[in-house]
Protein backbone atom coordinates (compact mmCIF):
# COMPACT_ATOMS: atom_id res chain seq x y z
CA UNK A 1 0.00 0.00 0.00
CA UNK A 2 1.31 3.42 -0.93
CA UNK A 3 0.48 6.53 1.05
CA UNK A 4 0.62 10.13 -0.12
CA UNK A 5 0.13 13.26 1.96
CA UNK A 6 -0.51 16.87 0.99
CA UNK A 7 0.15 18.98 4.05
CA UNK A 8 1.15 22.35 5.39
CA UNK A 9 1.21 23.84 8.86
CA UNK A 10 -0.64 26.90 7.57
CA UNK A 11 -4.31 26.71 6.70
CA UNK A 12 -5.97 27.91 3.49
CA UNK A 13 -2.90 27.47 1.29
CA UNK A 14 -4.46 25.17 -1.32
CA UNK A 15 -4.03 21.58 -0.18
CA UNK A 16 -7.47 20.19 -1.03
CA UNK A 17 -7.35 20.79 -4.79
CA UNK A 18 -3.99 19.05 -5.36
CA UNK A 19 -4.99 16.20 -3.03
CA UNK A 20 -8.23 15.59 -4.93
CA UNK A 21 -6.45 15.88 -8.28
CA UNK A 22 -3.77 13.36 -7.25
CA UNK A 23 -6.49 11.02 -6.01
CA UNK A 24 -8.35 11.35 -9.30
CA UNK A 25 -5.21 10.58 -11.33
CA UNK A 26 -4.38 7.54 -9.17
CA UNK A 27 -7.98 6.33 -9.45
CA UNK A 28 -7.90 6.69 -13.24
CA UNK A 29 -4.82 4.44 -13.24
CA UNK A 30 -6.69 1.73 -11.36
CA UNK A 31 -5.77 2.65 -7.79
CA UNK A 32 -8.12 2.36 -4.81
CA UNK A 33 -8.25 5.80 -3.24
CA UNK A 34 -9.26 7.18 0.13
CA UNK A 35 -9.07 10.92 0.75
CA UNK A 36 -8.92 11.99 4.40
CA UNK A 37 -9.44 15.71 5.01
CA UNK A 38 -8.42 16.67 8.54
CA UNK A 39 -8.87 20.41 8.05
CA UNK A 40 -11.44 22.22 10.14
CA UNK A 41 -13.23 23.47 6.98
CA UNK A 42 -13.67 19.91 5.60
CA UNK A 43 -13.25 21.20 2.03
CA UNK A 44 -12.97 17.73 0.46
CA UNK A 45 -16.16 16.61 2.20
CA UNK A 46 -18.12 19.63 0.96
CA UNK A 47 -16.74 19.19 -2.59
CA UNK A 48 -17.67 15.48 -2.64
CA UNK A 49 -21.28 16.25 -1.66
CA UNK A 50 -21.77 18.15 -4.93
CA UNK A 51 -20.31 15.70 -7.48
CA UNK A 52 -21.20 12.19 -8.53
CA UNK A 53 -18.50 9.80 -7.49
CA UNK A 54 -18.03 6.34 -9.00
C-alpha positions as CSV (number, residue, x, y, z in Angstrom):
1,X,0.0,0.0,0.0
2,X,1.3,3.4,-0.9
3,X,0.5,6.5,1.0
4,X,0.6,10.1,-0.1
5,X,0.1,13.3,2.0
6,X,-0.5,16.9,1.0
7,X,0.2,19.0,4.1
8,X,1.1,22.4,5.4
9,X,1.2,23.8,8.9
10,X,-0.6,26.9,7.6
11,X,-4.3,26.7,6.7
12,X,-6.0,27.9,3.5
13,X,-2.9,27.5,1.3
14,X,-4.5,25.2,-1.3
15,X,-4.0,21.6,-0.2
16,X,-7.5,20.2,-1.0
17,X,-7.4,20.8,-4.8
18,X,-4.0,19.0,-5.4
19,X,-5.0,16.2,-3.0
20,X,-8.2,15.6,-4.9
21,X,-6.4,15.9,-8.3
22,X,-3.8,13.4,-7.2
23,X,-6.5,11.0,-6.0
24,X,-8.3,11.3,-9.3
25,X,-5.2,10.6,-11.3
26,X,-4.4,7.5,-9.2
27,X,-8.0,6.3,-9.5
28,X,-7.9,6.7,-13.2
29,X,-4.8,4.4,-13.2
30,X,-6.7,1.7,-11.4
31,X,-5.8,2.6,-7.8
32,X,-8.1,2.4,-4.8
33,X,-8.3,5.8,-3.2
34,X,-9.3,7.2,0.1
35,X,-9.1,10.9,0.8
36,X,-8.9,12.0,4.4
37,X,-9.4,15.7,5.0
38,X,-8.4,16.7,8.5
39,X,-8.9,20.4,8.0
40,X,-11.4,22.2,10.1
41,X,-13.2,23.5,7.0
42,X,-13.7,19.9,5.6
43,X,-13.3,21.2,2.0
44,X,-13.0,17.7,0.5
45,X,-16.2,16.6,2.2
46,X,-18.1,19.6,1.0
47,X,-16.7,19.2,-2.6
48,X,-17.7,15.5,-2.6
49,X,-21.3,16.3,-1.7
50,X,-21.8,18.2,-4.9
51,X,-20.3,15.7,-7.5
52,X,-21.2,12.2,-8.5
53,X,-18.5,9.8,-7.5
54,X,-18.0,6.3,-9.0
